[in-house]
Each structure stands twice: as structure tokens, then as C-alpha cells.
Amino acid sequence: MIERELKLLLSASAFKCIQVHYAVMAQGYMIIADGNPLGTKKRETREFKTLDTAAKFLFRTGVADFTVKLKTSF
């Protein structure tokens, strides 16, 4: 899903859970909305260098409540 799709689904209140995961391999963060990662126009996973940049992006798109997962394996 790309940013435009995320905004459309947010306006329809279609998401149950939005999370920011720490991506070990990328050494950054990625946004997961109901199990689907936010991607770029080239359909690659969009990565954020810091948690602050991911949070600012979510706030700018209208998300005020999300969870952060620093360890994604069990």
C-alpha cells in the first residue's frame, strides 16, 4: 500500500491497528497497517531512519494513535 491508499483507507476508518516496527536489516523503522507494510511507488517497503520521522509522517496523514514494536520476532 502506498501513501495515497493509506490516506483513503484512513478516511474510511478501515484500519484496526497501525504499528511502527523496527526493521533490523534496514536499521530503521517501517509502518505496518493491519499487517500490510507502507510502500513506495515502486512497491518497495518504505523505510524511516528514526522513530520520530515515522511518527511525524503518521501525524501528518491523520494518525494520532499507533503502537511501536521494537522486537518483531517471538
Contact map, one row per residue, 1 for C-alpha under 8 A:
11101100000000000000000000000000000111110010000000000000000000000000000000
11111100000000000000000000000000000001111010000000000000000000000000000000
11111110000000000000000000000000000001110000000000000000000000000000000000
01111111000000000000000000000000000000000000000000000000000000000000000000
11111111100000000000000000000000000000000000000000000000000000000000000000
11111111110000000000000000000000000001000000000000000000000000000000000000
00111111111000000000000000000000000000000000000000000000000011000000000000
00011111111100000000000000000000000000000000000000000000000000000000000000
00001111111111100000000000000000000000000000000000000000000000000000000000
00000111111111100000000000000000000000000000000000000000000001100000000000
00000011111111000000000000000000000000000000000000000000000000000000000000
00000001111111000000000000000000000000000000000000000000000000000000000000
00000000111111100000000000000000000000000000000000000000000000000000000000
00000000111111110000000000000000000000000000000000000000000000000000000000
00000000110011111100000000000000110000000000000000000000000000000000000000
00000000000001111100000000000000110000000000000000000000000000000000000000
00000000000000111110000000000000110000000000000000000000000000000100000000
00000000000000111111000000000011110000000000000000000000000000001110000000
00000000000000001111100000000011100000000000000000000000000000000111100000
00000000000000000111110000001111000000000000000000100100000000000111100000
00000000000000000011111000001111000000000000000000000000000000000001111100
00000000000000000001111100111100000000000000000000000000000000000000111100
00000000000000000000111111111100000000000000000000000000000000000000000000
00000000000000000000011111110000000000000000000000000000000000000000000000
00000000000000000000001111100000000000000000000000000000000000000000000000
00000000000000000000001111111000000000000000001000000000000000000000000000
00000000000000000000011111111000000000000000000010000000000000000000000000
00000000000000000000011101111100000000000000001111100000000000000000000000
00000000000000000001111001111110000000000000001111100100000000000000000000
00000000000000000001111000011111000011000000111100000100000000000000000000
00000000000000000111100000001111100011000000011000000100000000000000000000
00000000000000000111100000000111111111000000000000000000000000000000000000
00000000000000111110000000000011111111000000000000000000000000000000000000
00000000000000111100000000000001111100000000000000000000000000000000000000
00000000000000000000000000000001111110000000000000000000000000000000000000
10000000000000000000000000000001111111000000000000000000000000000000000000
10000000000000000000000000000111101111100000110000000000000000000000000000
11100100000000000000000000000111100111110000110000000000000000000000000000
11100000000000000000000000000000000011111111110000000000000000000000000000
11100000000000000000000000000000000001111111110000000000000000000000000000
01000000000000000000000000000000000000111111000000000000000000000000000000
00000000000000000000000000000000000000111111000000000000000000000000000000
11000000000000000000000000000000000000111111100000000000000000000000000000
00000000000000000000000000000000000000111111110000000000000000000000000000
00000000000000000000000000000100000011110011111000000000000000000000000000
00000000000000000000000000000110000011110001111100000000000000000000000000
00000000000000000000000001011110000000000000111110000000000000000000000000
00000000000000000000000000011100000000000000011111101100000000000000000000
00000000000000000000000000111000000000000000001111101000000000000000000000
00000000000000000000000000011000000000000000000111111100000000000000000000
00000000000000000001000000011000000000000000000111111110000000000000000000
00000000000000000000000000000000000000000000000001111111000000000000000000
00000000000000000000000000000000000000000000000111111111100000000000000000
00000000000000000001000000001110000000000000000101111111110000000000000000
00000000000000000000000000000000000000000000000000111111111000000000000000
00000000000000000000000000000000000000000000000000011111111100000000000000
00000000000000000000000000000000000000000000000000001111111110000000000000
00000000000000000000000000000000000000000000000000000111111111110000000000
00000000000000000000000000000000000000000000000000000011111111110000000000
00000000000000000000000000000000000000000000000000000001111111100000000000
00000010000000000000000000000000000000000000000000000000111111100000000000
00000010010000000000000000000000000000000000000000000000011111110000000000
00000000010000000000000000000000000000000000000000000000011111111100000000
00000000000000000000000000000000000000000000000000000000011001111100000000
00000000000000000100000000000000000000000000000000000000000000111110000000
00000000000000001111000000000000000000000000000000000000000000111111000000
00000000000000000111000000000000000000000000000000000000000000001111100000
00000000000000000011100000000000000000000000000000000000000000000111110000
00000000000000000011110000000000000000000000000000000000000000000011111100
00000000000000000000110000000000000000000000000000000000000000000001111100
00000000000000000000110000000000000000000000000000000000000000000000111111
00000000000000000000110000000000000000000000000000000000000000000000111111
00000000000000000000000000000000000000000000000000000000000000000000001111
00000000000000000000000000000000000000000000000000000000000000000000001111
